[in-house]
Amino acid sequence: MRTLTRTLLFSVCAAVLALGGSSAVKAQSAIGTVVTISGFVLDQNTLLPVEANYSVYDAKGGKVGQPRRANPSDGYLVTGLKPGESYTIRVEDPRYFKDEFVVALPSAGKYTEVSKDFIVRKMEAGKKLSIDPPPFDLRKADVKEGTEDDLRSFARMLVINPGVKVELVCYPDEELPANRARQISEQRANALKTFLVNAGVSADRITVKPASTTDPLNPPPLRKGAKGKRYIGPVYVYIASV
């Protein structure tokens, strides 16, 4: 049986090689060109590979195969996917926030491998998540233009985890009198809250905690940074409850 299978495969390959240009691509497509996605699932705080359960869905929302598990040593691998299609990899692990990542595959005429890493956030009350880079300009309290995509992604994660409540803490960029530091901190946190609410997160799930000092764990540098690398006060999201 194996000899017959190899003979048939050799015959098909010979036929493909005998064709030229686009005809070869069409022939290969006819016998089933596939794309493989592989990579690692990384912890948001450490950026180290972790174990995590996930599932794969096609563009119509249908589950592709059975639930799977990534591991720290080998990561994850999904094969047999159709070129030119979009797939969603959805993290479905109680240890982490549910999250989903859409991967648009290239339209390939031959076997193709796509490498993609995903970052997950631990689902644990009291856990601190950072929004990096901070979505504010120096000494400004409005959400910075160009950071909307990252914030929408964070908002979507909160939407699909409806039982989670969070607390926003935005630190000032420099040492200021306590009342002024508290003012800009509160203004930034409220601007961020407004963005998240407009993106579909219930307002009663978000609280604001103003800071009256700079971040004690990540303070401003003693020397002025290079142009374009100014220090911006960190923004943290604390998981209040899950």
C-alpha angles and dihedrals in degrees: 000000000000090000091053092048092050090048092052092047091050090051093051092048091049090051091051092049090049090059122076138220117335091000090067091051091050092049092049090048089052092057092049122276111206138190127216125208119200139162143106136294107229131201109242095225101042100023087221122136114264140183114261138162117233143164133212124227131188125229091274093054096256116144114245109218125318129323112284140202131225118209132202096245103045103017116206135313131193118181138171093057124149119250116242093025130112122233132188121220107203122195107222104175124125090219091065141040111273106252138164134211125197117215119192109204122216121250098251131175093203138039109297134187122209120196117209131161123202130205121219131191123220117249100226131130111245093024116140119224122189127216102216128219093026111247095232138086122234111294091351128121101196120096107265117250111249096034095085096099093056091046092048089053090052091046091051089054090054092047093056090047098055096167094063122099120193141195121216122217120181118183124210121249097239144015108287138163107285095249093050092045090050091049097054091040091054093044091053094047091049091049089051091047091051090052092050093047091050087051091058106272114133111249092225089064093061128069128180123225113188119214121218096195138038118273107290092204096045107024126176114281118259091234128052112260127234118280110282092022101081119157113254120190111261121253118217134187114204118201103234096182140347 
